[in-house]
Amino acid sequence: MTREHGRVPLVYSEEVADALAEGRPVVALESNVITHGLPYPDNAATARKVEDAVRAGGAIPATICVEGGQIKVGMTDEDVERFASTSGIPKVSSRDLPVVLAQGGLGALTVASSVVAAELAGIPFFSSAGIGGVHRGAEKTMDVSSDLIQFTRSKVAVVCAGAKSILDLNLTMEYLETHCVPVVSYRSDDFPAFYCVSSGIRSPQRLDDEQVIARAVDNHWALGNNSSFLITTPVREEDAIDASEVDAAITGAMAAAERDGVRGNAITKYLMRAVDAATEGRSSRANMSVLVSTAEVGGVWPPPMRGMSGRPPDPSAAPPRSPSAPGRFGVPGKPYPRIPKNQGIAPARVRAVQTSHRVRALSRPGTQRKGRTV
């Protein structure tokens, strides 16, 4: 099914289109992990395992990519195989998305561009192994992942295993706090660090009940926020890598990257490969594990939030209000009540306005005040 959002064409797979039309839960997935993650054929096999994990949780997976000037919402097995075996497919972040769409070629979407596409497609849930963040040394380089920027702009709930260990995780958490992006850890006390169970940083919130998290996400948007909501879940203990081992590898790799002049977009892949070499390939296996485990949790979340998953959006229509969503005074389905003049809270407001006028009047030259001219 093809549908335009403004001038951006969205092409839905039959499975995803049917699920959205019927109000069944759908989880968006990024395609960048296929083209810029593991080597072929492991990348194709892992992509299918991730989609199977979403289905096991009760939701429909929608891996998103760009092809022929269109955003494809839901990749077929043939699409996955082609992207996995084709070299040179560009990594497309949110800033690159308009250009790649205009060029009409292939593009693999990152976390940032995936949440843009998911919101356009009417899919409120997205799952990723790990998000980007503030890079180490950002006080000199200003290197901050576009993932964080996009989280301040897109209304999508993001399930992930925290942020990658190669980042400055303290500054990443500070950034999210500054921009009022909620971070909730599911059945865990700490903010995880990709293939490390814990970053050593206490999570702002721990919630163990899916229904409570579902209500929290709904409340976040009902309160007028237009930003994302992060739900973290750590990698399985048996697949995790010790944080001190990873940190030692990163410290050495950072020094080597500085010496070799590796900067910008190239630094992430450089550091990840260094960690993989230092752990003798265990980090790659952990990478595969965390992709699947986050997808399993991501597939569980949408069912309590079925009212948030619906048909592809009509760009000409006003955003729908869920029947259970609170109105502006917290009453389901009821609009902001009209308050008659001089009733309810009106007198207090009138007094405030009168006081304001009086203050401005007294500030004018020549105004009489208690028998003297000001």
Secondary structure as GFF3:
##gff-version 3
##sequence-region A 1 374
A	DSSP	beta_strand	2	5	.	.	.	ID=ss1
A	DSSP	beta_strand	8	12	.	.	.	ID=ss2
A	DSSP	alpha_helix	14	21	.	.	.	ID=ss3
A	DSSP	beta_strand	26	30	.	.	.	ID=ss4
A	DSSP	alpha_helix	32	35	.	.	.	ID=ss5
A	DSSP	alpha_helix	42	56	.	.	.	ID=ss6
A	DSSP	beta_strand	60	67	.	.	.	ID=ss7
A	DSSP	beta_strand	70	73	.	.	.	ID=ss8
A	DSSP	alpha_helix	77	85	.	.	.	ID=ss9
A	DSSP	beta_strand	91	92	.	.	.	ID=ss10
A	DSSP	alpha_helix	97	103	.	.	.	ID=ss11
A	DSSP	beta_strand	107	109	.	.	.	ID=ss12
A	DSSP	alpha_helix	111	121	.	.	.	ID=ss13
A	DSSP	beta_strand	125	127	.	.	.	ID=ss14
A	DSSP	alpha_helix	138	141	.	.	.	ID=ss15
A	DSSP	alpha_helix	146	151	.	.	.	ID=ss16
A	DSSP	beta_strand	157	160	.	.	.	ID=ss17
A	DSSP	alpha_helix	169	178	.	.	.	ID=ss18
A	DSSP	beta_strand	183	186	.	.	.	ID=ss19
A	DSSP	beta_strand	190	193	.	.	.	ID=ss20
A	DSSP	beta_strand	196	202	.	.	.	ID=ss21
A	DSSP	beta_strand	205	207	.	.	.	ID=ss22
A	DSSP	alpha_helix	210	222	.	.	.	ID=ss23
A	DSSP	beta_strand	229	232	.	.	.	ID=ss24
A	DSSP	three_ten_helix	237	239	.	.	.	ID=ss25
A	DSSP	alpha_helix	243	260	.	.	.	ID=ss26
A	DSSP	alpha_helix	266	278	.	.	.	ID=ss27
A	DSSP	alpha_helix	282	300	.	.	.	ID=ss28
A	DSSP	three_ten_helix	303	308	.	.	.	ID=ss29
A	DSSP	alpha_helix	346	362	.	.	.	ID=ss30
A	DSSP	beta_strand	368	369	.	.	.	ID=ss31
A	DSSP	beta_strand	372	373	.	.	.	ID=ss32
###
